[in-house]
Amino acid sequence: MSLERERREPVPTCPFCRHPVPANGEESKMFLTKRVAVNDPLAFQQMGVRYYEEGDYDTAFGYFTKAAELGDADAHYFLSVLYQEGRGVEKNEEKEKIHSEEAAIAGHPIARYNLAIIEGCIGRGKREMSYLNRSVKHFIIAANLGCNDSIQQLKHYYSAGWGQHRRLCRSPSCKSGRRRCYKKSTERSRTERSS
């Protein structure tokens, strides 16, 4: 009897509830519907993805909105994509950025990367270093979260000289001497450590 059990393949189970994993699409949808009924944000997000892939963007938007209200980072990211593409909703750059920021704050690497791109485009258009520095910070965070495209963008930024911090006097527009700025930055760091 024990040899027969060993020969059978184990039935995959859910690591949380230990129920068998759904075998087909209908069982999966029924399982997701049960999880949606108990306000599981991941279930709302997965249902949204299903409807998005089927082309029903209005229903997908509803599911993503509910999942985002429950705090799902992926749902915020998908909402930003819907607002960017104008699927199921009107194109809206402001709402796109809001949902990208929410997803990035929650730790979504692609949303953080997209924010860096948005900030970089604003900075290049206005020729303001504050936006470009903010863009570099977003790229660094996204790279730390595992986004390889961010590393490539950082290489590009640093080779162009955009990611240089003014306090360390790497900017060609710095009027004071390098030694003086270096001294100020080390004094600042010492006082921050001591307090």
Phi, psi and omega in degrees: 000319182291329177294323179295321178295321180291327181287328179290144176284138179293144179281124179296136181235160177290132181292344182265308185258349178064018173278154177299143179291138181303138184274332182223180184294323180294315179297320180297316180294321178296318179296316178296322179297320177297320180289327176294323182297334179257020176060046175277116183298326179294323178295318177300317181295318180293323176295321177299318178297317179302310182292326177298315181293331177280347179095004178268081188287330179295313179293319178300319179300318179298315179293318179296321179298315180295318179295322179293321176298329179274000172098019180277122182294319180298323179296319176299319179298314180296324176296321178296324177294317179298317179292328179290317183274342182073034179260119181082345179215167174285148175300134182209104183294326181294313179292326176300314181293321179299313181289327175296319179296318179297317179294320180294319178299324180281357175101022179275114187294323182289323177296320178295319178298315179297322176298320178298319179296315180300311180297321179296320179293321177296316182296320179291323180292321181268352182057044179245129181288335182298320178291320180293321177295321176296321178298316179298318179299318177297318179298320180296315179296316179297321177296320177294334177277355175106013180273108184291330178298329178296322179297318179296319178294321178297320176301316180296314181298313183291325178292332177275352178083016183276336187267015184279139182270132185294328183298333180268008172063038176265355181279135179293342182274002182289125183277326181279164181289155181299320181297317181297317179292321178297317180298317180297318182291323178290323177296319178299315182292325177294317180292326178293321180291322184285333181270000000 
